[in-house]
Amino acid sequence: MASNNNQINVPEAKEAMNRFKMECANEVGVNLKQGYNGDLTSRQAGSVGGQMVKRMIESYENSMK
């Protein structure tokens, strides 16, 4: 049985990650709700995740300068 390692143990980090997710969703035009968002299409969910990764990479690259 696989374990879920996606747990965020620090409450402040969890809230920050939720804000980040909402910002990224807004940037790509996906309307996220608080709580359950299982009604999103795969395309919508993927675009939010992709935007999050894009911004994390940009942040890392900027910190390397």
Backbone as numpy.savetxt, mean C-alpha at the origin, in Angstrom:
# Nx Ny Nz CAx CAy CAz Cx Cy Cz
1.49 -25.99 6.36 0.65 -24.81 6.36 1.54 -23.56 6.36
1.28 -22.62 5.48 2.07 -21.39 5.38 1.59 -20.39 6.43
2.55 -19.67 6.98 2.18 -18.63 7.94 2.14 -17.28 7.25
1.34 -16.39 7.78 1.20 -15.05 7.22 2.23 -14.14 7.87
3.22 -13.71 7.11 4.27 -12.83 7.62 4.00 -11.37 7.28
2.78 -11.03 6.89 2.44 -9.67 6.52 1.97 -8.85 7.70
2.12 -9.36 8.90 1.67 -8.66 10.10 2.61 -7.49 10.40
2.05 -6.35 10.74 2.83 -5.20 11.19 2.64 -5.12 12.69
3.73 -5.25 13.43 3.64 -5.35 14.89 3.64 -4.01 15.60
4.11 -2.95 14.95 4.17 -1.64 15.58 2.93 -0.85 15.16
2.06 -0.49 16.12 0.81 0.20 15.76 1.02 1.47 14.93
2.06 2.25 15.24 2.32 3.48 14.49 2.67 3.16 13.04
3.41 2.09 12.83 3.78 1.69 11.48 2.56 1.24 10.69
1.65 0.55 11.36 0.44 0.08 10.70 -0.40 1.26 10.21
-0.56 2.27 11.06 -1.34 3.45 10.68 -0.66 4.20 9.54
0.67 4.33 9.61 1.41 5.01 8.55 1.27 4.25 7.23
1.32 2.93 7.28 1.18 2.13 6.07 -0.22 2.26 5.48
-1.23 2.33 6.34 -2.60 2.53 5.85 -2.75 3.89 5.17
-2.16 4.95 5.76 -2.21 6.28 5.13 -1.50 6.25 3.78
-0.33 5.60 3.75 0.44 5.49 2.51 -0.37 4.77 1.43
-1.03 3.68 1.82 -1.85 2.91 0.88 -2.99 3.77 0.34
-3.64 4.54 1.21 -4.74 5.41 0.78 -4.24 6.50 -0.18
-3.07 7.09 0.12 -2.49 8.11 -0.77 -2.21 7.53 -2.15
-1.61 6.35 -2.18 -1.27 5.72 -3.46 -2.54 5.37 -4.23
-3.56 4.88 -3.54 -4.83 4.55 -4.20 -5.43 5.81 -4.82
-5.38 6.91 -4.08 -5.91 8.17 -4.59 -5.15 8.62 -5.84
-3.83 8.43 -5.83 -3.01 8.84 -6.98 -3.36 8.08 -8.24
-3.77 6.82 -8.12 -4.10 6.03 -9.31 -5.60 5.96 -9.56
-6.38 6.73 -8.77 -7.82 6.82 -9.01 -8.64 5.66 -8.50
-8.14 4.95 -7.49 -8.90 3.84 -6.91 -9.49 4.31 -5.59
-10.78 4.10 -5.42 -11.47 4.56 -4.22 -11.44 3.46 -3.16
-10.47 3.56 -2.22 -10.41 2.60 -1.12 -11.30 3.05 0.02
-11.88 2.07 0.70 -12.67 2.34 1.89 -11.88 1.88 3.10
-12.21 2.39 4.27 -11.64 1.84 5.50 -12.23 0.44 5.68
-11.39 -0.52 6.03 -11.88 -1.88 6.24 -11.80 -2.70 4.98
-12.85 -3.46 4.71 -12.88 -4.44 3.63 -12.90 -3.79 2.25
-11.97 -4.23 1.38 -11.93 -3.76 0.00 -11.87 -4.93 -0.98
-12.47 -6.04 -0.59 -12.44 -7.25 -1.42 -13.23 -7.14 -2.71
-13.96 -6.06 -2.87 -14.73 -5.88 -4.10 -13.92 -5.18 -5.20
-12.66 -4.86 -4.93 -11.81 -4.26 -5.96 -11.48 -5.29 -7.02
-11.30 -4.82 -8.24 -10.83 -5.73 -9.28 -9.35 -6.01 -9.08
-8.86 -7.06 -9.70 -7.42 -7.37 -9.63 -6.61 -6.21 -10.20
-7.12 -5.60 -11.25 -6.44 -4.47 -11.87 -6.32 -3.31 -10.90
-7.40 -2.99 -10.18 -7.36 -1.89 -9.21 -6.40 -2.19 -8.08
-6.49 -3.38 -7.51 -5.61 -3.75 -6.40 -4.15 -3.75 -6.86
-3.90 -4.25 -8.05 -2.54 -4.26 -8.58 -2.00 -2.88 -8.83
-2.85 -1.97 -9.27 -2.37 -0.61 -9.53 -2.01 0.09 -8.22
-2.74 -0.19 -7.15 -2.42 0.40 -5.85 -1.08 -0.16 -5.36
-0.93 -1.48 -5.41 0.32 -2.10 -4.99 1.50 -1.64 -5.83
1.29 -1.53 -7.11 2.35 -1.06 -8.01 2.77 0.36 -7.70
1.80 1.22 -7.40 2.10 2.61 -7.06 2.88 2.68 -5.75
2.52 1.82 -4.79 3.23 1.79 -3.51 4.70 1.40 -3.73
4.93 0.37 -4.54 6.30 -0.06 -4.81 7.07 1.03 -5.54
6.43 1.65 -6.53 7.08 2.72 -7.29 7.55 3.84 -6.36
6.66 4.26 -5.44 7.02 5.34 -4.53 8.10 4.93 -3.54
8.07 3.65 -3.08 9.12 3.18 -2.17 10.48 3.16 -2.87
10.51 2.73 -4.12 11.76 2.71 -4.88 12.27 4.13 -5.10
11.38 5.06 -5.46 11.78 6.45 -5.65 12.35 7.03 -4.36
11.72 6.71 -3.24 12.19 7.20 -1.95 13.59 6.67 -1.65
13.79 5.39 -1.90 15.10 4.78 -1.67 16.16 5.40 -2.57
15.83 5.58 -3.84 16.78 6.16 -4.79 17.15 7.59 -4.37
16.15 8.36 -3.91 16.43 9.73 -3.46 17.30 9.75 -2.22
17.19 8.75 -1.37 18.00 8.71 -0.15 19.44 8.33 -0.48
19.68 7.75 -1.66 21.03 7.35 -2.05 21.81 8.52 -2.64
21.14 9.60 -2.96 21.81 10.75 -3.59 22.65 11.52 -2.60
